Amino acid sequence: MLNALLHEIHRLRKLIRDAKAEIDKAPKLLKAHQTKLANLQKAASDAKDELKKRKAHQMELESRLKAAGQTLAKHEKQFNELSSPKEFAAKQADIDSTKTVIAQLETEILEAITDIEERTAKIPTLDAAAAKGVTDFATFEKEAAEKLARLKVEAADATKKLAEKDAQIPPAFKVQYERLVKAHGADGLAPVENNSCSACRINLTQQQMGDIQKERISSCQNCGKVLYRP
Protein backbone atom coordinates (compact mmCIF):
# COMPACT_ATOMS: atom_id res chain seq x y z
CA MET A 1 0.00 0.00 0.00
CA LEU A 2 2.83 2.42 0.81
CA ASN A 3 4.41 2.05 -2.65
CA ALA A 4 1.04 2.67 -4.29
CA LEU A 5 0.49 5.72 -2.04
CA LEU A 6 3.89 7.22 -2.82
CA HIS A 7 3.42 6.51 -6.51
CA GLU A 8 0.10 8.37 -6.50
CA ILE A 9 1.52 11.25 -4.45
CA HIS A 10 4.40 11.56 -6.90
CA ARG A 11 1.99 11.53 -9.85
CA LEU A 12 -0.19 14.22 -8.31
CA ARG A 13 2.74 16.42 -7.37
CA LYS A 14 4.19 16.21 -10.89
CA LEU A 15 0.78 16.96 -12.37
CA ILE A 16 0.39 20.04 -10.15
CA ARG A 17 3.95 21.19 -10.86
CA ASP A 18 3.59 20.82 -14.62
CA ALA A 19 0.14 22.42 -14.66
CA LYS A 20 1.37 25.43 -12.69
CA ALA A 21 4.38 25.76 -15.00
CA GLU A 22 2.04 25.85 -18.00
CA ILE A 23 -0.22 28.36 -16.26
CA ASP A 24 2.73 30.58 -15.32
CA LYS A 25 4.14 30.68 -18.83
CA ALA A 26 0.75 31.31 -20.49
CA PRO A 27 1.02 35.15 -20.35
CA LYS A 28 4.50 35.07 -21.89
CA LEU A 29 3.34 32.71 -24.62
CA LEU A 30 0.35 34.94 -25.35
CA LYS A 31 2.64 37.97 -25.51
CA ALA A 32 4.90 36.17 -27.99
CA HIS A 33 1.97 35.44 -30.29
CA GLN A 34 0.74 39.03 -29.97
CA THR A 35 4.20 40.28 -30.91
CA LYS A 36 4.32 37.94 -33.90
CA LEU A 37 0.94 39.23 -35.12
CA ALA A 38 1.98 42.84 -34.54
CA ASN A 39 5.15 42.29 -36.56
CA LEU A 40 3.18 40.82 -39.48
CA GLN A 41 0.74 43.72 -39.43
CA LYS A 42 3.57 46.23 -39.14
CA ALA A 43 5.39 44.66 -42.08
CA ALA A 44 2.29 45.06 -44.27
CA SER A 45 1.65 48.61 -43.03
CA ASP A 46 5.28 49.68 -43.43
CA ALA A 47 5.38 48.25 -46.95
CA LYS A 48 2.32 50.29 -47.94
CA ASP A 49 3.71 53.45 -46.36
CA GLU A 50 7.01 52.97 -48.16
CA LEU A 51 5.16 52.34 -51.42
CA LYS A 52 3.34 55.67 -51.01
CA LYS A 53 6.67 57.41 -50.45
CA ARG A 54 8.16 55.80 -53.56
CA LYS A 55 5.16 56.85 -55.66
CA ALA A 56 5.41 60.39 -54.32
CA HIS A 57 9.10 60.39 -55.20
CA GLN A 58 8.30 59.20 -58.72
CA MET A 59 5.82 62.05 -59.12
CA GLU A 60 8.47 64.48 -57.92
CA LEU A 61 10.95 63.11 -60.48
CA GLU A 62 8.38 63.40 -63.24
CA SER A 63 7.66 66.99 -62.21
CA ARG A 64 11.36 67.78 -62.30
CA LEU A 65 11.63 66.07 -65.70
CA LYS A 66 8.79 68.18 -67.03
CA ALA A 67 10.46 71.34 -65.74
CA ALA A 68 13.77 70.25 -67.25
CA GLY A 69 12.06 69.65 -70.59
CA GLN A 70 10.62 73.15 -70.47
CA THR A 71 14.04 74.55 -69.61
CA LEU A 72 15.59 72.65 -72.53
CA ALA A 73 12.96 73.99 -74.94
CA LYS A 74 13.66 77.51 -73.65
CA HIS A 75 17.43 77.08 -74.14
CA GLU A 76 16.97 75.70 -77.65
CA LYS A 77 14.68 78.59 -78.57
CA GLN A 78 17.18 81.08 -77.22
CA PHE A 79 19.99 79.30 -79.04
CA ASN A 80 18.28 79.89 -82.36
CA GLU A 81 18.05 83.59 -81.59
CA LEU A 82 21.74 84.07 -80.78
CA SER A 83 24.30 85.54 -83.18
CA SER A 84 27.80 85.48 -81.62
CA PRO A 85 29.96 82.32 -81.31
CA LYS A 86 30.56 83.05 -77.63
CA GLU A 87 26.84 83.14 -76.90
CA PHE A 88 26.38 79.95 -78.96
CA ALA A 89 28.98 78.14 -76.85
CA ALA A 90 27.50 79.28 -73.56
CA LYS A 91 23.98 78.37 -74.55
CA GLN A 92 25.11 75.01 -75.94
CA ALA A 93 26.67 74.31 -72.55
CA ASP A 94 23.31 75.07 -70.94
CA ILE A 95 21.57 72.74 -73.41
CA ASP A 96 24.07 69.91 -72.82
CA SER A 97 23.81 70.29 -69.05
CA THR A 98 20.02 70.22 -69.19
CA LYS A 99 20.06 67.14 -71.42
CA THR A 100 22.33 65.41 -68.88
CA VAL A 101 19.85 66.26 -66.14
CA ILE A 102 16.97 64.94 -68.26
CA ALA A 103 18.82 61.69 -69.00
CA GLN A 104 19.56 61.20 -65.28
CA LEU A 105 15.94 61.92 -64.34
CA GLU A 106 14.67 59.47 -66.97
CA THR A 107 16.97 56.79 -65.56
CA GLU A 108 15.81 57.49 -61.99
CA ILE A 109 12.16 57.43 -63.07
CA LEU A 110 12.62 54.08 -64.79
CA GLU A 111 14.30 52.68 -61.66
CA ALA A 112 11.50 54.12 -59.52
CA ILE A 113 8.83 52.53 -61.70
CA THR A 114 10.58 49.14 -61.50
CA ASP A 115 10.93 49.45 -57.73
CA ILE A 116 7.28 50.45 -57.33
CA GLU A 117 6.12 47.51 -59.45
CA GLU A 118 8.18 45.08 -57.35
CA ARG A 119 6.92 46.56 -54.08
CA THR A 120 3.32 46.57 -55.32
CA ALA A 121 3.61 42.88 -56.20
CA LYS A 122 4.67 42.08 -52.63
CA ILE A 123 1.74 43.83 -50.94
CA PRO A 124 -0.83 41.00 -51.45
CA THR A 125 1.57 38.48 -49.91
CA LEU A 126 2.19 40.70 -46.89
CA ASP A 127 -1.56 41.37 -46.51
CA ALA A 128 -2.27 37.64 -46.72
CA ALA A 129 0.37 36.91 -44.07
CA ALA A 130 -1.13 39.56 -41.77
CA ALA A 131 -4.66 38.22 -42.34
CA LYS A 132 -3.49 34.68 -41.61
CA GLY A 133 -1.74 36.00 -38.53
CA VAL A 134 -5.05 37.42 -37.27
CA THR A 135 -6.79 34.09 -37.85
CA ASP A 136 -3.94 32.10 -36.28
CA PHE A 137 -3.86 34.37 -33.24
CA ALA A 138 -7.61 34.10 -32.75
CA THR A 139 -7.33 30.31 -32.89
CA PHE A 140 -4.38 30.29 -30.50
CA GLU A 141 -6.09 32.69 -28.08
CA LYS A 142 -9.22 30.54 -27.98
CA GLU A 143 -7.31 27.27 -27.53
CA ALA A 144 -4.98 28.83 -24.96
CA ALA A 145 -7.93 30.10 -22.91
CA GLU A 146 -9.53 26.67 -22.98
CA LYS A 147 -6.26 24.98 -22.03
CA LEU A 148 -5.65 27.45 -19.21
CA ALA A 149 -9.11 26.83 -17.78
CA ARG A 150 -8.59 23.07 -18.01
CA LEU A 151 -5.17 23.26 -16.34
CA LYS A 152 -6.56 25.31 -13.46
CA VAL A 153 -9.32 22.76 -12.89
CA GLU A 154 -6.85 19.87 -13.09
CA ALA A 155 -4.44 21.60 -10.70
CA ALA A 156 -7.21 22.37 -8.21
CA ASP A 157 -8.55 18.80 -8.39
CA ALA A 158 -5.07 17.32 -8.01
CA THR A 159 -4.32 19.64 -5.07
CA LYS A 160 -7.43 18.42 -3.29
CA LYS A 161 -6.56 14.77 -3.93
CA LEU A 162 -2.96 15.36 -2.86
CA ALA A 163 -4.11 16.71 0.50
CA GLU A 164 -6.09 13.50 1.01
CA LYS A 165 -3.09 11.35 0.08
CA ASP A 166 -0.65 13.38 2.19
CA ALA A 167 -2.89 12.71 5.19
CA GLN A 168 -2.25 8.98 4.71
CA ILE A 169 1.54 9.29 5.10
CA PRO A 170 2.69 7.25 8.15
CA PRO A 171 3.25 9.57 11.16
CA ALA A 172 6.80 8.32 11.69
CA PHE A 173 7.69 9.38 8.18
CA LYS A 174 5.69 12.63 8.11
CA VAL A 175 8.48 15.06 9.13
CA GLN A 176 11.01 13.61 6.67
CA TYR A 177 8.42 13.57 3.88
CA GLU A 178 7.36 17.19 4.44
CA ARG A 179 10.98 18.35 4.58
CA LEU A 180 11.79 16.67 1.26
CA VAL A 181 8.74 17.89 -0.65
CA LYS A 182 9.19 21.39 0.74
CA ALA A 183 12.76 21.44 -0.53
CA HIS A 184 12.27 19.57 -3.82
CA GLY A 185 8.54 19.52 -4.57
CA ALA A 186 7.60 16.67 -6.88
CA ASP A 187 11.30 15.82 -7.20
CA GLY A 188 11.42 14.83 -3.55
CA LEU A 189 10.27 11.34 -4.60
CA ALA A 190 11.76 8.93 -7.12
CA PRO A 191 10.67 5.53 -8.42
CA VAL A 192 13.02 2.57 -8.39
CA GLU A 193 14.18 1.48 -11.86
CA ASN A 194 16.30 -1.64 -12.38
CA ASN A 195 17.23 -1.72 -8.68
CA SER A 196 18.51 1.87 -8.93
CA CYS A 197 17.30 5.29 -7.85
CA SER A 198 15.80 6.85 -10.98
CA ALA A 199 16.86 10.31 -9.79
CA CYS A 200 20.64 9.76 -9.43
CA ARG A 201 21.06 6.26 -10.96
CA ILE A 202 22.85 4.90 -7.89
CA ASN A 203 22.39 1.17 -7.33
CA LEU A 204 20.39 0.36 -4.21
CA THR A 205 21.53 -2.07 -1.53
CA GLN A 206 19.76 -5.32 -0.92
CA GLN A 207 18.60 -3.91 2.41
CA GLN A 208 16.99 -0.92 0.65
CA MET A 209 15.38 -3.12 -1.96
CA GLY A 210 14.06 -5.36 0.80
CA ASP A 211 12.62 -2.43 2.73
CA ILE A 212 10.89 -1.11 -0.39
CA GLN A 213 9.54 -4.55 -1.19
CA LYS A 214 8.17 -4.86 2.34
CA GLU A 215 6.47 -1.46 2.11
CA ARG A 216 8.90 0.25 4.47
CA ILE A 217 10.05 3.86 4.14
CA SER A 218 13.38 4.10 2.32
CA SER A 219 15.41 7.00 1.00
CA CYS A 220 18.26 7.06 -1.49
CA GLN A 221 21.55 7.17 0.42
CA ASN A 222 23.06 9.32 -2.33
CA CYS A 223 20.42 11.97 -3.20
CA GLY A 224 17.99 11.55 -0.32
CA LYS A 225 14.89 11.10 -2.49
CA VAL A 226 12.02 9.03 -1.10
CA LEU A 227 12.00 5.77 -3.03
CA TYR A 228 9.05 3.66 -4.07
CA ARG A 229 8.40 0.80 -6.43
CA PRO A 230 6.05 1.82 -9.26
C-alpha positions in Angstrom: 0.0 0.0 0.0 2.8 2.4 0.8 4.4 2.1 -2.6 1.0 2.7 -4.3 0.5 5.7 -2.0 3.9 7.2 -2.8 3.4 6.5 -6.5 0.1 8.4 -6.5 1.5 11.3 -4.5 4.4 11.6 -6.9 2.0 11.5 -9.9 -0.2 14.2 -8.3 2.7 16.4 -7.4 4.2 16.2 -10.9 0.8 17.0 -12.4 0.4 20.0 -10.2 4.0 21.2 -10.9 3.6 20.8 -14.6 0.1 22.4 -14.7 1.4 25.4 -12.7 4.4 25.8 -15.0 2.0 25.8 -18.0 -0.2 28.4 -16.3 2.7 30.6 -15.3 4.1 30.7 -18.8 0.7 31.3 -20.5 1.0 35.1 -20.3 4.5 35.1 -21.9 3.3 32.7 -24.6 0.4 34.9 -25.3 2.6 38.0 -25.5 4.9 36.2 -28.0 2.0 35.4 -30.3 0.7 39.0 -30.0 4.2 40.3 -30.9 4.3 37.9 -33.9 0.9 39.2 -35.1 2.0 42.8 -34.5 5.1 42.3 -36.6 3.2 40.8 -39.5 0.7 43.7 -39.4 3.6 46.2 -39.1 5.4 44.7 -42.1 2.3 45.1 -44.3 1.6 48.6 -43.0 5.3 49.7 -43.4 5.4 48.2 -46.9 2.3 50.3 -47.9 3.7 53.4 -46.4 7.0 53.0 -48.2 5.2 52.3 -51.4 3.3 55.7 -51.0 6.7 57.4 -50.4 8.2 55.8 -53.6 5.2 56.8 -55.7 5.4 60.4 -54.3 9.1 60.4 -55.2 8.3 59.2 -58.7 5.8 62.0 -59.1 8.5 64.5 -57.9 11.0 63.1 -60.5 8.4 63.4 -63.2 7.7 67.0 -62.2 11.4 67.8 -62.3 11.6 66.1 -65.7 8.8 68.2 -67.0 10.5 71.3 -65.7 13.8 70.3 -67.2 12.1 69.7 -70.6 10.6 73.2 -70.5 14.0 74.5 -69.6 15.6 72.7 -72.5 13.0 74.0 -74.9 13.7 77.5 -73.7 17.4 77.1 -74.1 17.0 75.7 -77.6 14.7 78.6 -78.6 17.2 81.1 -77.2 20.0 79.3 -79.0 18.3 79.9 -82.4 18.0 83.6 -81.6 21.7 84.1 -80.8 24.3 85.5 -83.2 27.8 85.5 -81.6 30.0 82.3 -81.3 30.6 83.0 -77.6 26.8 83.1 -76.9 26.4 80.0 -79.0 29.0 78.1 -76.9 27.5 79.3 -73.6 24.0 78.4 -74.5 25.1 75.0 -75.9 26.7 74.3 -72.5 23.3 75.1 -70.9 21.6 72.7 -73.4 24.1 69.9 -72.8 23.8 70.3 -69.1 20.0 70.2 -69.2 20.1 67.1 -71.4 22.3 65.4 -68.9 19.8 66.3 -66.1 17.0 64.9 -68.3 18.8 61.7 -69.0 19.6 61.2 -65.3 15.9 61.9 -64.3 14.7 59.5 -67.0 17.0 56.8 -65.6 15.8 57.5 -62.0 12.2 57.4 -63.1 12.6 54.1 -64.8 14.3 52.7 -61.7 11.5 54.1 -59.5 8.8 52.5 -61.7 10.6 49.1 -61.5 10.9 49.5 -57.7 7.3 50.4 -57.3 6.1 47.5 -59.4 8.2 45.1 -57.3 6.9 46.6 -54.1 3.3 46.6 -55.3 3.6 42.9 -56.2 4.7 42.1 -52.6 1.7 43.8 -50.9 -0.8 41.0 -51.5 1.6 38.5 -49.9 2.2 40.7 -46.9 -1.6 41.4 -46.5 -2.3 37.6 -46.7 0.4 36.9 -44.1 -1.1 39.6 -41.8 -4.7 38.2 -42.3 -3.5 34.7 -41.6 -1.7 36.0 -38.5 -5.0 37.4 -37.3 -6.8 34.1 -37.8 -3.9 32.1 -36.3 -3.9 34.4 -33.2 -7.6 34.1 -32.7 -7.3 30.3 -32.9 -4.4 30.3 -30.5 -6.1 32.7 -28.1 -9.2 30.5 -28.0 -7.3 27.3 -27.5 -5.0 28.8 -25.0 -7.9 30.1 -22.9 -9.5 26.7 -23.0 -6.3 25.0 -22.0 -5.7 27.5 -19.2 -9.1 26.8 -17.8 -8.6 23.1 -18.0 -5.2 23.3 -16.3 -6.6 25.3 -13.5 -9.3 22.8 -12.9 -6.9 19.9 -13.1 -4.4 21.6 -10.7 -7.2 22.4 -8.2 -8.6 18.8 -8.4 -5.1 17.3 -8.0 -4.3 19.6 -5.1 -7.4 18.4 -3.3 -6.6 14.8 -3.9 -3.0 15.4 -2.9 -4.1 16.7 0.5 -6.1 13.5 1.0 -3.1 11.3 0.1 -0.7 13.4 2.2 -2.9 12.7 5.2 -2.2 9.0 4.7 1.5 9.3 5.1 2.7 7.3 8.1 3.2 9.6 11.2 6.8 8.3 11.7 7.7 9.4 8.2 5.7 12.6 8.1 8.5 15.1 9.1 11.0 13.6 6.7 8.4 13.6 3.9 7.4 17.2 4.4 11.0 18.3 4.6 11.8 16.7 1.3 8.7 17.9 -0.6 9.2 21.4 0.7 12.8 21.4 -0.5 12.3 19.6 -3.8 8.5 19.5 -4.6 7.6 16.7 -6.9 11.3 15.8 -7.2 11.4 14.8 -3.6 10.3 11.3 -4.6 11.8 8.9 -7.1 10.7 5.5 -8.4 13.0 2.6 -8.4 14.2 1.5 -11.9 16.3 -1.6 -12.4 17.2 -1.7 -8.7 18.5 1.9 -8.9 17.3 5.3 -7.9 15.8 6.9 -11.0 16.9 10.3 -9.8 20.6 9.8 -9.4 21.1 6.3 -11.0 22.8 4.9 -7.9 22.4 1.2 -7.3 20.4 0.4 -4.2 21.5 -2.1 -1.5 19.8 -5.3 -0.9 18.6 -3.9 2.4 17.0 -0.9 0.7 15.4 -3.1 -2.0 14.1 -5.4 0.8 12.6 -2.4 2.7 10.9 -1.1 -0.4 9.5 -4.6 -1.2 8.2 -4.9 2.3 6.5 -1.5 2.1 8.9 0.3 4.5 10.0 3.9 4.1 13.4 4.1 2.3 15.4 7.0 1.0 18.3 7.1 -1.5 21.5 7.2 0.4 23.1 9.3 -2.3 20.4 12.0 -3.2 18.0 11.6 -0.3 14.9 11.1 -2.5 12.0 9.0 -1.1 12.0 5.8 -3.0 9.1 3.7 -4.1 8.4 0.8 -6.4 6.1 1.8 -9.3 
